[in-house]
Amino acid sequence: MNSISANLNIMIKACEKASKILIRDFGEIEKLQVSKKGPLDFVTNSDLKAEKIIIEELKKARPNYSIISEENGIENNKDKNNTWIIDPIDGTINFLHGVPHFAISVALRSNEKIVSGLIFDPIKNEMFYAEKENGAFFNNHRIKVSKKNELDDCLFATGGSIEKELNLSYRKSGCAALDMAYVAAGRYDGFFQYNLNLWDIAAGIILVEEAGGIINEIDLSTNKKIKIIASSANINSKLLVKLTNF
């Protein structure tokens, strides 16, 4: 196993603990109490329980770090230069429908840069993680973005609504975190989407970059919706041309 930082170790332990709740609840999906948070936006007890466990574990180890999380919002603590960014279930709608494609996503932002990222798919037991200058890994094996050169050979991932015909082969999986993890692992050749929140993609950003991929410039201090285009360096310029008016 490659050497990992104390912070990443804390993140892994927190995610593994929270995942036990998600695996159990996923098995009893029909009994879940669901409250509606917005037109297409559900929040489940599982979301809240998982987030609580993750925050408790991270705080135990790093009480002064600040926190941004999907359900809890922004919590500024003594250390504002270090912020945990947490999405307890990315892919909530999949989760609610019994579709086993969702993930826990945790990232650490230090001085406006993502320095550690972890995306964990508890049902498939797939863990993707990366640290600044230390590479990207999938279940302890080094990963790299795809080497393909031609867009026609590529498979992309996206989400949200697409207004125009893109003439690209793409999938909508309903989980941006895993879409980005899959780009880092070379399963997808690229990912593009509008209107994302920081917690959807924070961990994915460092995964893709450390796996040798390219991502558009993103303001990591923002609370605004984010547009992202991520791919390998080989096809990035061609993809950008295709997505000119995206």
N, C-alpha and C positions, 0 to 999 in steps of 0.2 A: 504493500500500500504506500502511496506517496505521502510525504509528510504534509500535514495540514495544520493550520493555525489554531490557536486556542479558541478564537471566535468562531471559526467554521465548525469546530468540534461541538461547541455549545449549540449552534444552529442545528446540527445533525441530531443531537440528543433531543432537543425541543420538538423537532419535526417527527421523530420516531415516536415520542410519547403521544403527541397529538394524533398521529395516524391511527393509533389503536381505537380511538373514539370513532374516527371516520370509517374504519373498516367494519366496526361493529354496527354503526348506524346504517351504513350502506347495505348491510345484510338485512336490515329491518326497515327498508325504505318506506314501505306502505304505512308504517306506524308513525312516521315523522310528523311533528307538528310544523306547519309551514305558515309563515306570515308574509304578506306581500309587501315588498319594499318599493316597488315601482312597476311600470308596465311589464318589463321583461326581467325584472330583477328580484329574485327571491332571496330571502335570508332564512336559513334553517337553524334549528337548535344546534345542529352539528357544527355549522360555521362558527357560532358564538362560543361553543364549548372548546372547539379546537383552537380558536384565537386566544381564549383565556389561558389555556394550557401553555401555548407558545409564549405568550407575554410573561406569564409567571416564571417560566424556565429561563427566559432571557434576562429578566429582571433580577432573578436570584444571582445570576453570574455577573451581570453588568448593570447594577442598580442606577447608574447615572446616565446611561445612554437614552437618547430620545427615541420616540416610536411613532411611525406612521402605519396605521393598519386600516384595512377595508371597513371593518365594522366599528372600530373604536375611534377612528379619526386620528388627529395629531396630538401627541403628548410631548410637550417640550420639557425635558428634564435638565439637570445641571450641565450635562455634556451635550451641547447642541451641534458639535462637529461630528459626532457619531450618532447615526440614526438607523435603527432597525426598520425595515420596510416589509410588511407582512400581509400576505393574502392567504387566509386559512384554507379556503377552497377556491381555486380558480377552476371554473367549469361547474359552478353550482347547479346550472340547469341540467347538465348531463347527470350529475349526482342525483338530483331529484327524480329523474326519469329512470334511474337504475342503469344508466350507461356508464360503464367503468372507464371513463376517460376524464380524470380531473387530477388536480395536484395541489400540494401545499407549496407555497413559494415564499422564501425569506431571503432578504438581501441586507447587506450592511453598507450604508453610505457614509464615507468619511471625507470631510472637506469637499463636499459636492462631487465626489467620484464614488462609483460603486466598487468596493474592494473585495467583497465576497458575495457569492450567490448560490442558492440551493433550491432545486426544484425536485420535489419528491412525489412520485406517483405511487400511493400506498397499495393500490389494488394489484398493480403489475410488479410491485416491489422494485421500481426503477428509480435510482437516485442520480441526479445530474448535479454537479457542483463545479465551481470555478473560483479561483482567487487571483487577484491582480498579479501579473508576471509569473504565475505559477501553473498556467495551463488549465484546460477544462477536462472533466472526467465524468464517466458514466460507470456506476458501480465499480469504482477504483481503476478503470481502464481509461487511458488517455483517449480523448476524442478530437476529431478535426472536422471542419465543414467539408461539404462535398467538393469533388474535384472536377465536376462536369463543366464543359465549356459552351455547350449549345442550349439555348432556352428550350428548344423542342424536346430535349432529353430530360428536362427538369420537371420536378413536381414541387409546387409551392403551397403554402398554407396562408389562409386569410380568415377574416371574420367581419361581422357587421354587414352593412349593405353595400353592394357594388353597383354603381349606376351604369357603367359602360362595359361593353364587351372587351375583355382584356386579351383574348386569344392566347391564354396561358393555361397550362394544366394545373388546377389547384383544388384544394380540399378545404372545407370549413369544419374544423373539429370541435369548436366551442370551448377551447381551452388555450388561450394565448400563451400561457407559461409553457405548456408542453409543446406548442408549436415552435417556440423559440429553442427549447431544449432539443427538439428534433432537428432543427437547423444546425445547432452546434454539433450534434452527433452524426450529421450527414444523411439523416433519413429524409428530411425535406431539403430542398436546395435554397429555399428562401422563404421569408414571411413578410407580409405587408398588411397593415391595418391602420385605420383612423380611430380617433376617439377612445384611446386606451387610457387607463389610469396608471400612475407610477407603479402601484403595487402589482399590476398585471405583468409588468415587463422588467422590473428592476433586476431580478435575478437572471432573467434571460439575456439582458444586455451584456453582462460580464461573461456569461457562458458563450455567447456567440463570438464576442471579441477574443476571448482566450482560446477559442477553437480555431482562430484565424479568419473569422468572418468580418464583414464590414456593416456598420449601422450608421444611418443618417445622424446628424448632430441633434442631440436631445438635451433640453434644459432640465437637469435633474432636480432643480430646486422648485420646480413648478407644481402647482396644484391644478393646472389646466389640463385639458385632454391632450393626449400625445399621439402624434402620427409616427409610425415606425416602418422602416424598410430595412430588412436585414437579409444578407445573403453572403455567399462566398465572394472573394475578390474576383475570381474568374468571370463571373457573370454579372457583377454588380452594375457596371455601366450599361449593359444591354437591358437589364431589368429596369433601371431608371428610365431608359428611353421608352419602354413599354408602359411605364406607369406615369408618363409625363403629366397627364391630367388627372391622375388618381387622387 
